[in-house]
Each structure stands twice: as structure tokens, then as C-alpha cells.
Amino acid sequence: MRFASLGSGSEGNALVVEVGRTRIMLDCGFGLRDTVRRLAAKALQPETVDAIVITHEHSDHIGGAARFARKYGIPVWMTCGTLAVFRNQCAQLPEVHELDSHTAFAIGAIEIHPFPVPHDAREPVQFVFGDGVHRLGVLTDVGASTAHIEAMLSGCDALVLECNHDRDLLASSAYPLGLKRRIAGRFGHLDNHAAAALLSRLDNRRLQHLVAAHLSMHNNTPQLAVQALAEVLGCMPDWFSHATQDEGFDWRDLRTV
């Protein structure tokens, strides 16, 4: 199993998970040409994507999905709530599947375990991906942790974890008060310390990769994010990596240790 990000942040998100010959894109928040360009940077052709799995309907996660799926004949998976918002763009899609937020399913060689999260969307979910041996957990766009989220992410071999903002930077930013409250609220985004607190409650004994994701370009820095996570695991900050808006992050491999 391996995975890579095409970009992560408020201007667009997409992650690729690969097991054997099966390749899934998680979210598609970039335009068609940009998505193709970003795939090429990871040495991928768009025709080799087997499915697109959507977390929720916000444009930075779903904005490019319909056009990309139509162009390359790719099936799309999303919750009933997300589909209800996105339905007007689905008429010409080659194949649309509804997923249940508590029911695992498989696409080719990849096991997919969705789980609901608190976020200001219709029916948002995040995912754990598996190959029967390894598990990759992805958690972004979530305002607060829950016991169910932590149960799903415990014992993962890799984790892509939202560290959206630093609380002090957000509080002192020029953002309008309403936007600050939305971001910092229960249905907004995790700050660095909240992400670290969540991480501290997980079973991390199998963890090979930890990537800080969905960092705000205005209210966070990579240094602040990775430092907060490093303090939890007792590791040097250079053990961690972070996803960028422009390039995401390069391939990470999961191997039997």
C-alpha cells in the first residue's frame, strides 16, 4: 500500500491511495487540468484512477470531481447527504454510488471504512483505507474529536491528520469574527493542539507515517503544527511531514515491519 497527496488546503484537496493495481482518489477539489497536472507530478495517468471517494460537498473537496469523472469514466462514491447537495452535477456521471457512513466496502484491492465526523456539511465522512495488513487513516475537515473517530484511527500504520490552525494566530488574524468562530467551532476545523490531543488518545504503536494536513496558509505554520504533534509522540519534529497546498506530499509506502 502507498499513498500521496496532490494538494491539501482551503484551495483544493485530493489524496491517492494505491494497493496493487487498484488506485482510488479521495476527493477532487482541483480543476480538470490542474488535477491531471498534479497526477502527472506523481507519475500517474488519469485513466488509471479506478474510483473517486468523496468526504463532503465543500468545493475544495468536490469541486473538480464531476468534470474529472465524466472525462475519464470514473465512478464516484459519496454519502446520501453529499449526493443530495451534489445531485445536479451527477446527471452525466458514468456511475454514482451511495455509501453508508458506518458500513465498510471495497473497491478492488482496497478496503474502505467510512466514519462520520462533526463538520458543517450535509453528511461528512472521513476514511480508513486498508489492504488486509496495513491501515491508513485520514482525518481532515473535522471540528472536534469523538470516541468513534478515535476508535477508527487507533492502531493505524499511517495517519493524515488535520492541523488546520494555531489558536493564537487565528484569534489575532484579520478574519471576520463569524469566520473565526466557524473555523474554531465544533463543526469547523482542528487546531494544532486539538489534533495533538486526539493523537495522544490513539494507539500509535504501529505508526510508520504521520502527516499534518489541511494547514491554513494564514493562521498556521508547518513548524507550529509538527511541533505540537512531536510533543505527543516524543519524536523530533523532522520525523514528521506536512502536506502543502501546491504539491501535497510525495508517495509514502506502508511495509511490514
C-alpha positions in Angstrom: 0.0 0.0 0.0 1.1 3.5 -0.8 -0.5 7.0 -0.7 0.3 10.5 -1.8 -1.4 13.9 -1.7 -2.0 16.1 -4.8 -2.6 19.1 -2.6 -4.1 19.9 0.8 -5.7 23.1 2.0 -8.6 25.5 1.5 -7.9 25.9 -2.2 -8.2 22.2 -3.1 -7.7 18.7 -1.8 -7.0 15.3 -3.3 -5.3 12.2 -2.0 -4.4 9.0 -3.9 -4.3 5.6 -2.3 -2.9 2.6 -4.2 -2.9 -1.1 -3.4 -1.6 -3.4 -6.2 -3.4 -2.3 -9.4 -6.2 -0.6 -7.5 -6.0 3.2 -7.3 -8.5 5.5 -5.5 -8.6 9.2 -5.3 -10.0 10.7 -2.1 -11.7 14.0 -3.0 -11.1 16.0 -6.1 -11.1 19.7 -5.3 -9.0 20.9 -8.3 -10.0 21.8 -11.8 -9.6 19.2 -14.6 -6.3 20.4 -16.0 -4.9 21.0 -12.6 -5.8 17.6 -11.4 -4.2 16.0 -14.4 -1.1 18.1 -13.9 -0.9 17.1 -10.2 -1.4 13.4 -11.0 1.4 13.6 -13.6 3.7 15.1 -10.9 3.1 11.8 -9.0 3.8 9.8 -12.3 0.1 8.9 -12.6 -2.2 9.0 -15.6 -5.8 10.0 -15.0 -7.1 6.9 -16.8 -5.6 4.7 -14.1 -7.8 6.1 -11.3 -10.4 3.4 -10.5 -12.7 5.5 -8.3 -13.2 8.8 -6.6 -14.4 8.7 -3.0 -15.8 12.0 -1.6 -15.7 13.2 2.0 -18.2 16.0 1.7 -19.6 18.6 -0.6 -17.4 21.7 0.1 -15.9 22.9 -3.2 -12.3 22.4 -2.1 -13.1 18.7 -1.9 -15.6 18.1 -4.6 -15.3 21.0 -7.0 -13.4 19.1 -9.7 -14.9 15.6 -9.2 -17.8 15.7 -11.7 -15.8 17.0 -14.7 -12.9 14.7 -14.0 -15.2 11.7 -13.5 -17.1 12.4 -16.8 -13.9 13.0 -18.8 -12.3 9.7 -17.7 -15.3 7.5 -17.0 -14.6 7.1 -13.3 -17.2 6.0 -10.7 -17.8 8.3 -7.7 -18.8 7.3 -4.2 -20.4 9.6 -1.6 -22.9 9.6 1.3 -26.6 10.2 0.7 -26.3 13.6 2.2 -23.4 14.7 0.0 -25.3 13.3 -3.0 -28.4 15.3 -2.2 -26.3 18.5 -2.4 -24.3 17.4 -5.4 -27.1 15.7 -7.4 -27.4 18.4 -10.0 -23.8 17.7 -11.1 -24.3 13.9 -11.2 -26.7 13.6 -14.2 -23.9 12.8 -16.7 -21.6 10.9 -14.4 -20.8 7.4 -15.6 -21.5 5.8 -12.2 -22.5 7.1 -8.8 -22.6 5.0 -5.6 -24.1 5.9 -2.2 -22.0 4.9 0.8 -23.2 4.4 4.3 -21.1 6.3 6.9 -20.9 3.2 9.2 -20.6 0.4 6.6 -17.2 -0.8 5.2 -17.0 -1.6 1.5 -14.3 -2.5 -1.0 -13.1 -1.1 -4.3 -10.8 -3.6 -6.0 -8.0 -4.5 -3.5 -8.7 -1.6 -1.2 -10.9 -1.9 1.9 -12.7 1.3 2.8 -14.0 2.1 6.2 -16.0 5.4 6.4 -16.9 7.1 9.7 -19.0 10.2 10.4 -17.4 13.4 11.6 -18.6 16.7 13.0 -18.2 19.3 10.3 -20.5 22.0 8.7 -21.6 19.8 5.8 -24.7 17.7 5.0 -23.3 14.2 5.8 -19.5 14.4 6.1 -17.3 11.4 6.5 -13.6 10.5 6.7 -12.0 7.2 6.0 -9.6 4.4 7.0 -8.2 2.5 4.0 -6.8 -1.0 4.3 -5.1 -3.7 2.3 -5.7 -6.6 4.8 -2.4 -5.9 6.5 -2.0 -2.1 6.8 -4.3 0.7 7.6 -4.2 4.3 6.5 -6.4 6.8 8.5 -7.4 10.1 7.0 -9.0 12.9 9.2 -9.4 16.4 7.9 -12.3 18.9 8.0 -13.5 18.0 11.5 -14.3 20.4 14.3 -13.9 18.1 17.2 -12.9 14.5 18.0 -15.3 11.8 19.1 -14.8 8.4 20.7 -15.9 6.8 17.5 -13.3 8.8 15.5 -10.6 7.7 17.9 -11.6 4.1 17.8 -11.4 4.1 14.0 -8.0 5.7 13.9 -6.3 3.7 16.7 -3.8 1.2 15.5 -3.3 2.7 12.1 0.0 2.3 10.2 -0.2 5.8 8.7 -2.3 8.8 9.6 -3.0 12.0 7.6 -4.3 14.4 10.4 -5.7 17.9 10.1 -3.7 20.6 11.8 -5.7 23.5 10.4 -4.8 26.4 12.5 -2.9 27.8 15.5 -5.4 29.2 18.0 -3.4 32.3 18.8 -2.8 33.1 15.1 -6.4 32.6 14.2 -7.6 34.8 17.2 -5.3 37.7 16.1 -5.9 37.3 12.4 -7.9 39.8 10.2 -10.6 37.2 9.6 -14.1 38.4 10.4 -15.4 37.2 13.8 -18.0 35.0 12.4 -15.5 33.2 10.2 -13.1 32.8 13.2 -16.0 31.2 15.2 -16.9 28.9 12.4 -13.3 27.7 11.9 -12.7 27.2 15.7 -16.1 25.8 16.4 -17.2 22.2 16.9 -18.2 21.9 13.2 -15.1 23.6 11.9 -11.5 22.5 11.8 -9.0 21.1 14.3 -6.3 23.4 15.6 -2.8 22.1 16.3 -3.3 21.4 20.0 -6.7 19.7 19.4 -5.1 17.5 16.8 -2.2 16.6 19.2 -4.7 15.8 22.0 -6.6 13.5 19.6 -3.3 11.9 18.6 -2.4 11.3 22.3 -5.5 9.2 22.8 -4.8 6.8 19.9 -2.8 3.6 19.9 0.2 4.7 17.8 2.4 1.6 18.2 2.1 0.7 14.5 2.5 4.2 13.2 5.0 4.5 10.3 3.9 7.8 8.8 2.2 10.9 10.3 1.4 13.8 8.0 -0.1 17.1 9.2 -2.7 18.2 6.6 -5.1 21.0 5.6 -2.9 23.7 7.2 -4.2 27.2 6.9 -1.9 29.4 4.8 -2.8 32.4 7.0 -3.3 31.0 10.5 -0.7 28.3 10.9 2.8 27.3 10.0 4.3 23.9 9.4 6.7 24.4 12.3 3.9 25.0 14.8 1.9 22.0 13.5 4.6 19.4 13.6 5.9 20.7 16.9 2.5 20.1 18.5 2.4 16.6 17.2 6.1 15.9 18.1 5.4 16.7 21.7 2.8 14.0 21.9 4.9 11.2 20.4 8.2 12.3 21.9 9.8 12.4 18.5 12.0 15.0 16.8 9.9 17.3 14.5 11.9 16.2 11.5 10.3 12.7 11.8 7.0 14.3 10.7 6.0 15.8 7.4 3.2 18.1 6.3 1.0 18.4 3.2 1.3 21.6 1.2 -1.4 23.3 -0.9 0.8 23.4 -4.1 2.3 19.9 -4.0 0.6 17.9 -1.3 3.2 15.3 -0.4 5.1 12.6 -2.2 4.4 8.8 -2.1 4.6 7.2 1.3 4.9 3.4 1.4 3.5 1.1 4.1 5.6 -2.0 4.7 5.5 -4.9 7.1 7.9 -4.0 9.9 
